[in-house]
Amino acid sequence: MANNKRGCDPVSIRLEAEDFRLWYTKFRDVISDLSLVRRVSSIVYNLLNQGCSEEEVVKAVEDILRNLNVDPLTIKRGEFQGLRGDVAEVLRIIFPNATQETKPPFFITEGDKRRVSQPSSSVNRQVKRTVKRALRIRGIETFSWIMIGISSIAAIASFAINNKLMLGVSSSLALIFLIVALMAHIRMI
């Protein structure tokens, strides 16, 4: 591999790190090992093309992952086929425990179905749990916003009829549901 004489640009590393951080924080709950390795492979490819040495890329990517509390040693699956040789080499250094795994194509013939191994049931259970948790949190958030609206309407009505007890109760409920909705939105629940 021939590196450019420019060297590794720290601005490029910061941009790649910020882009990865935004992607990772947005999709943290549904990211698989394969999607993480694919995303990191694009960072590796970009940095190598911009003149970074393999050692600089390894250090930069490990720093990015460490800052997000991602342990590269826990990544067990990756897709290395079809990648440029230097990119695959860097990925194998960053993710030493990752083994080659290729997802089956979207369209599969009946004959191919017998040859394609199905994902393990533990992976299916983990995905189902993650999806159920995300849906439960969204349901709690939606319910809380609806209850805020109802409590606010009740507070306005009680203010109009001068019922202080009902005003206090409905205002308190609106505040409680607002807190629950915000906690669900930032996934503290």
Steps between C-alpha positions, in 0.01 A plus 500: 500500500637840408402781734477858388766734630235728655462293815191456709280809533368542858196688367403197290529278807281738704238512223495121469479468882208744525315335211547157659397630845174641360425175316586284800298700754198506269500126426677358809213268594475330160862488381631151428866399486472484121360851463762639742787338307352623169475854634856490636623361166381817327693712753811287445462528122458880514796556732729273299401685181580832667858395567486356851729206573347174617637562852343847511167361384506222759575751778235747378225237471586344836478848657162559334366166628647549849335845529163331438574211741509247217740215572638373166588168664128424553424523127468140378373533142612708205495506124848525351444353154494745215695763691828643381791304651633780721150581631437134593843481664431805717155366595653169609741692726219710650258206539729200568216274619270567203447212261384524140125488460302584193131576504292312242369710209158658533354273236555128553378215284349190657816301427713763669283503813620153594864605471472829689537460873236679702605741776515339841197520722697700759563772240130498408403528867743788552364689200142438613581623852663814362206574271246434777690731737514777238126462427417495871695823555330666203162384633572648841610827341190520278266416788667767716458769233131409465454521877676838506244627249208362700638637828558841342143512368372403845716773658362762262144385563550504879651847478196616303254362760724613788551151648836527677518135606448372146745764370770381741448131425491542121804732502694250712404214269608702196839564663546133597414381148732763351788362708415143397476599131836675510663208681361261238620730222859498627467129589552533874215258563 
